[in-house]
């Protein structure tokens, strides 16, 4: 009976040890991700875009589903003149989180800067609709004013 008891103990200890190991791994990964994110935000605020880019890329390598980091990285790339990669990141966020109005707004900003008013309007309309659905009327109203300006400007050019 003593041998059975020891075998039972081992079968109970192994799953607990595995669970604790997995928990420790994810805790470590979360801590590293959080630290890299905080570092990236601080560097971004200090306009150290090179350092912020490296920190945000590390966060993405650890947590590939973090849309906020992708948006911030896109902002950095746009600031550095890498508009193509920034555009790709914003579009990636839209594909993974189609209800994220910030990705549409950032993409619209790029299209406005590149003098592509129709694409900008499409993204602004999408953002405005999402903001209204998400009960953010002030932001939706601001987007509406921007849409009016674009419509007026493109109407005058036609």
Secondary structure, DSSP 4 states (H G I P E B T S, - for coil): -HHHHHHHHHHHHHHHHHHHHHHHHHHHHHHHHHHHHHHHHHHHHTT-HHHHHHHHHHHHHH-TT-HHHHHHHHHHHHHTT-HHHHHHHHHHHHHH-TT-HHHHHHHHHHHHHTT-HHHHHHHHHHHHHHHHHTT-HHHHHHHHHHHHHHHHHHHHH-
